[in-house]
């Protein structure tokens, strides 16, 4: 409230200053002529931000006018809502350096940004190692960092607009249904960035690795089992884990793509036909439990049997 009153006083004082004119052919001639102009500048009210109190102006010894409210963020917050109330605050905001990103007078960029695009502004501080990879996230490729990050502050780490998977679901609405299934992959439930890089990678779908190698980052015990198996499942050798498992979620145990028999008989079509036409079936086969006898990942025994036959 006090700030608003003080701003009002400064505006009235600015009227007198404006009559004398800060912007003339000799002084500040280009001020107010850009595409985006700060309100007080456009109104000729320089003293909203600058103190009108240097008797030596405009001589060399009097070129600088002190900023109102002591300058820094408190000057900006005299008019603008605070931007530093959240748990995670962007460093320039935290230090009160609003003009690290915004020009206080005018700019050719919206919001008086100092660079023509958001990405150029961000990369003026942050290392640009995110756009020269084989697969780049759409917002990153478009240079729109603000789709995922708040430039001022956020309740969440890394200044994200939402936490974990909720951030991704703001755009990937088609994936929401997957979170309602019976079995959800634990990394998916926690945070999509466990498997996907949110900026860019050299692997499809912005994954941290390709094929089995991505899965083995967590499933180290399975990697050891497969590598030590003298007989490996052909499907796993030719394809990746996603031949049988869905990477996000499923209504079947172990995130299988379908019921056991349907998955197995997708490749083992001849066996599927035999089972369908047989009069007498082995108990596990009758129960559609191929895993009772076979290890789907690998085994020391022929036909990936769990025990020697």
C-alpha positions as CSV (number, residue, x, y, z in Angstrom):
1,X,0.0,0.0,0.0
2,X,2.8,2.4,1.0
3,X,4.6,1.5,-2.2
4,X,1.6,2.4,-4.3
5,X,1.3,5.8,-2.5
6,X,4.9,6.5,-3.1
7,X,4.6,5.6,-6.8
8,X,1.7,8.0,-7.0
9,X,3.7,10.8,-5.5
10,X,6.5,10.0,-8.0
11,X,4.1,10.1,-10.9
12,X,2.9,13.6,-9.9
13,X,6.5,14.7,-9.6
14,X,7.2,13.1,-12.9
15,X,4.7,15.3,-14.6
16,X,6.9,18.3,-13.9
17,X,10.0,16.5,-15.0
18,X,8.2,15.4,-18.2
19,X,7.5,19.1,-19.0
20,X,11.2,19.8,-19.0
21,X,11.6,16.7,-21.0
22,X,14.1,13.8,-20.6
23,X,13.7,12.8,-24.2
24,X,14.9,15.4,-26.6
25,X,16.9,15.5,-29.8
26,X,20.0,15.9,-27.7
27,X,19.2,13.5,-24.8
28,X,17.8,10.0,-24.8
29,X,16.4,10.5,-28.3
30,X,15.7,6.8,-28.9
31,X,13.9,6.3,-25.6
32,X,10.3,5.1,-26.0
33,X,10.6,4.2,-29.6
34,X,11.1,0.4,-29.4
35,X,8.3,-2.1,-30.0
36,X,7.9,-2.9,-26.3
37,X,8.2,0.1,-23.9
38,X,8.1,0.0,-20.1
39,X,4.9,1.9,-19.0
40,X,6.6,4.7,-17.1
41,X,9.0,5.3,-20.0
42,X,6.1,5.4,-22.5
43,X,4.3,7.9,-20.3
44,X,7.4,10.0,-19.9
45,X,7.4,9.4,-16.2
46,X,11.1,8.7,-15.7
47,X,11.0,9.7,-12.0
48,X,8.8,6.7,-11.2
49,X,12.0,4.8,-11.2
50,X,14.7,7.5,-11.1
51,X,15.0,10.1,-8.3
52,X,14.7,13.6,-9.6
53,X,17.4,15.1,-7.5
54,X,20.7,15.6,-9.2
55,X,21.3,19.4,-9.7
56,X,24.3,18.8,-11.9
57,X,22.3,16.9,-14.5
58,X,22.9,16.7,-17.5
59,X,26.6,17.6,-17.0
60,X,29.1,14.7,-16.8
61,X,29.2,14.9,-13.0
62,X,25.5,14.7,-12.8
63,X,24.6,12.0,-15.4
64,X,23.5,9.4,-12.9
65,X,20.1,9.6,-11.2
66,X,19.7,7.4,-8.1
67,X,17.0,4.8,-8.4
68,X,13.9,5.0,-6.3
69,X,13.3,2.6,-3.4
70,X,17.0,1.9,-3.3
71,X,16.9,0.2,-6.7
72,X,17.0,-3.5,-7.3
73,X,14.0,-5.8,-6.9
74,X,12.2,-3.5,-4.4
75,X,12.0,-0.9,-7.1
76,X,10.3,-3.4,-9.4
77,X,8.0,-4.7,-6.7
78,X,6.7,-1.2,-6.0
79,X,4.6,-1.8,-9.1
80,X,4.9,-5.5,-10.0
81,X,3.7,-8.4,-7.9
82,X,6.5,-10.3,-6.1
83,X,8.0,-13.2,-8.0
84,X,10.2,-14.7,-5.2
85,X,7.6,-16.3,-2.9
86,X,8.1,-19.9,-4.0
87,X,10.5,-22.5,-2.7
88,X,12.8,-22.5,-5.7
89,X,13.7,-19.0,-7.0
90,X,15.6,-18.2,-10.2
91,X,19.0,-16.8,-9.2
92,X,18.6,-13.4,-10.9
93,X,15.2,-13.0,-9.1
94,X,16.6,-14.1,-5.8
95,X,19.4,-11.6,-6.0
96,X,17.1,-8.8,-7.2
97,X,18.7,-8.6,-10.6
98,X,15.6,-8.3,-12.7
99,X,17.5,-6.4,-15.4
100,X,19.6,-9.5,-16.0
101,X,16.7,-10.6,-18.2
102,X,14.5,-7.5,-18.7
103,X,15.5,-4.2,-20.1
104,X,14.1,-1.6,-17.7
105,X,13.3,0.9,-20.5
106,X,12.4,-0.8,-23.8
107,X,13.1,-3.7,-26.0
108,X,12.2,-5.3,-29.4
109,X,11.2,-8.4,-27.5
110,X,8.0,-9.0,-25.6
111,X,8.1,-8.5,-21.9
112,X,11.1,-6.2,-22.5
113,X,13.4,-9.2,-22.6
114,X,17.0,-8.5,-23.5
115,X,17.1,-11.1,-26.2
116,X,14.7,-11.6,-29.1
117,X,13.8,-15.2,-28.1
118,X,13.4,-17.0,-24.8
119,X,16.0,-19.6,-25.7
120,X,18.6,-17.0,-26.6
121,X,18.0,-15.3,-23.3
122,X,18.2,-18.6,-21.3
123,X,21.4,-19.7,-23.2
124,X,23.1,-16.4,-22.4
125,X,23.6,-17.9,-18.9
126,X,22.8,-21.6,-19.3
127,X,25.1,-23.8,-21.4
128,X,23.5,-24.5,-24.8
129,X,24.2,-28.3,-25.0
130,X,20.6,-29.2,-25.6
131,X,19.8,-28.5,-29.2
132,X,22.6,-30.3,-31.0
133,X,21.5,-33.8,-30.3
134,X,19.7,-36.3,-32.6
135,X,16.3,-36.1,-30.8
136,X,15.2,-32.8,-29.2
137,X,12.1,-32.2,-27.1
138,X,9.6,-30.0,-29.0
139,X,9.6,-27.0,-26.6
140,X,13.4,-27.0,-26.6
141,X,13.5,-27.2,-30.4
142,X,11.0,-24.3,-30.5
143,X,13.1,-22.3,-28.0
144,X,10.2,-22.1,-25.6
145,X,11.8,-23.0,-22.2
146,X,8.8,-21.4,-20.4
147,X,6.6,-24.3,-21.4
148,X,8.2,-26.4,-18.7
149,X,10.1,-23.9,-16.5
150,X,8.9,-20.8,-14.7
151,X,11.4,-18.0,-15.3
152,X,10.9,-16.5,-11.8
153,X,10.1,-19.1,-9.1
154,X,8.4,-22.4,-8.5
155,X,7.3,-24.7,-5.7
156,X,9.3,-27.4,-7.4
157,X,12.9,-28.2,-8.2
158,X,14.4,-26.8,-11.4
159,X,11.7,-24.2,-11.6
160,X,9.3,-26.6,-13.3
161,X,5.6,-25.7,-13.7
162,X,4.5,-29.0,-12.1
163,X,6.1,-31.8,-10.2
164,X,7.3,-35.1,-11.8
165,X,5.0,-36.7,-14.3
166,X,2.4,-34.1,-13.8
167,X,4.6,-31.7,-15.7
168,X,4.7,-34.0,-18.7
169,X,1.0,-34.7,-18.6
170,X,0.3,-31.0,-19.2
171,X,1.1,-31.6,-22.8
172,X,1.1,-35.4,-23.1
173,X,-2.6,-35.7,-22.3
174,X,-2.9,-38.9,-24.3
175,X,-0.7,-40.6,-21.7
176,X,-3.0,-39.9,-18.7
177,X,-5.0,-43.1,-19.2
178,X,-1.8,-45.1,-18.7
179,X,-1.6,-44.0,-15.1
180,X,-5.0,-45.6,-14.3
181,X,-3.9,-49.1,-15.2
182,X,-3.3,-51.8,-12.6
183,X,0.4,-52.0,-13.0
184,X,2.4,-48.8,-13.5
185,X,6.1,-48.9,-14.0
186,X,7.7,-47.4,-10.8
187,X,9.9,-44.9,-12.6
188,X,6.9,-43.7,-14.5
189,X,4.9,-43.1,-11.4
190,X,7.8,-41.2,-9.9
191,X,9.1,-39.1,-12.7
192,X,9.3,-39.5,-16.5
193,X,12.8,-38.1,-16.4
194,X,14.0,-41.4,-14.9
195,X,14.0,-42.8,-18.5
196,X,13.5,-39.7,-20.7
197,X,15.8,-36.7,-20.9
198,X,13.5,-33.6,-20.8
199,X,15.7,-31.7,-23.2
200,X,17.5,-33.9,-25.8
201,X,19.4,-37.1,-26.4
202,X,20.8,-39.2,-29.3
203,X,18.3,-42.0,-28.6
204,X,14.7,-42.1,-30.0
205,X,12.0,-40.8,-27.7
206,X,14.7,-38.8,-25.9
207,X,15.6,-42.0,-23.9
208,X,18.8,-42.1,-21.9
209,X,19.8,-45.3,-23.8
210,X,18.6,-47.6,-26.5
211,X,16.8,-50.9,-26.2
212,X,17.8,-53.2,-23.3
213,X,20.6,-51.0,-22.2
214,X,18.1,-48.4,-20.9
215,X,16.3,-51.1,-18.9
216,X,19.6,-52.5,-17.5
217,X,20.4,-49.1,-15.9
218,X,17.9,-50.2,-13.2
219,X,17.5,-53.9,-13.8
220,X,21.1,-54.8,-13.2
221,X,20.2,-58.3,-11.8
222,X,18.3,-59.1,-15.0
223,X,21.3,-58.0,-17.1
224,X,23.6,-60.3,-15.1
225,X,21.1,-63.2,-15.5
226,X,20.8,-62.7,-19.3
227,X,24.5,-62.3,-19.8
228,X,25.3,-65.5,-17.8
229,X,22.6,-67.5,-19.6
230,X,24.0,-69.9,-22.2
231,X,20.6,-70.1,-23.9
232,X,18.9,-66.8,-24.5
233,X,15.4,-66.1,-25.5
234,X,15.5,-65.4,-29.3
235,X,12.9,-62.6,-28.9
236,X,15.2,-60.8,-26.4
237,X,18.2,-61.2,-28.7
238,X,16.5,-59.8,-31.7
239,X,14.4,-57.2,-30.0
240,X,14.3,-55.3,-26.8
241,X,12.4,-55.7,-23.5
242,X,9.4,-53.9,-25.1
243,X,8.7,-56.9,-27.3
244,X,6.9,-58.4,-24.3
245,X,6.7,-55.5,-21.7
246,X,5.1,-52.1,-21.9
247,X,7.5,-49.4,-20.7
248,X,4.8,-47.3,-18.9
249,X,1.9,-49.5,-17.6
250,X,-0.3,-52.5,-18.1
251,X,-3.3,-54.3,-16.7
252,X,-1.2,-57.5,-16.7
253,X,1.5,-58.5,-14.1
254,X,5.1,-57.5,-14.8
255,X,3.7,-54.9,-17.3
256,X,3.2,-57.5,-19.9
257,X,1.6,-56.4,-23.1
258,X,-1.1,-59.1,-22.9
259,X,-1.9,-62.4,-21.1
260,X,1.0,-64.8,-21.1
261,X,-0.4,-67.2,-23.7
262,X,-1.2,-64.3,-26.1
263,X,2.4,-62.9,-25.8
264,X,4.1,-66.3,-26.3
265,X,1.8,-67.4,-29.1
266,X,2.4,-64.2,-31.0
267,X,5.8,-65.6,-32.0
268,X,5.3,-69.3,-31.2
269,X,2.3,-69.6,-33.6
270,X,2.9,-73.3,-34.4
271,X,2.8,-74.2,-30.7
272,X,-0.3,-72.1,-30.3
273,X,-2.1,-74.0,-33.0
274,X,-1.0,-77.4,-31.5
275,X,-2.3,-76.3,-28.1
276,X,-5.6,-75.1,-29.5
277,X,-6.3,-78.4,-31.2
278,X,-4.9,-80.8,-28.6
279,X,-7.2,-83.0,-26.6
280,X,-4.9,-83.6,-23.7
281,X,-2.7,-80.7,-22.3
282,X,0.1,-80.6,-19.8
283,X,-1.2,-78.9,-16.6
284,X,0.9,-75.7,-16.9
285,X,0.0,-75.4,-20.6
286,X,-3.7,-75.8,-19.7
287,X,-3.3,-73.0,-17.2
288,X,-1.5,-70.9,-19.9
289,X,1.5,-70.7,-17.6
290,X,4.5,-71.0,-20.0
291,X,6.7,-69.6,-17.2
292,X,6.2,-72.7,-15.1
293,X,8.7,-74.5,-17.2
294,X,10.5,-71.8,-19.3
295,X,12.5,-68.7,-18.3
296,X,11.5,-66.0,-20.8
297,X,14.8,-64.2,-20.4
298,X,17.5,-66.9,-20.5
299,X,18.6,-70.2,-19.1
300,X,21.6,-72.6,-18.9
301,X,19.3,-75.3,-20.4
302,X,17.9,-76.0,-23.9
303,X,14.7,-74.3,-24.9
304,X,15.2,-71.9,-22.0
305,X,13.9,-74.5,-19.5
306,X,14.2,-73.6,-15.9
307,X,15.6,-77.1,-15.0
308,X,17.3,-79.8,-17.1
309,X,14.9,-82.2,-18.8
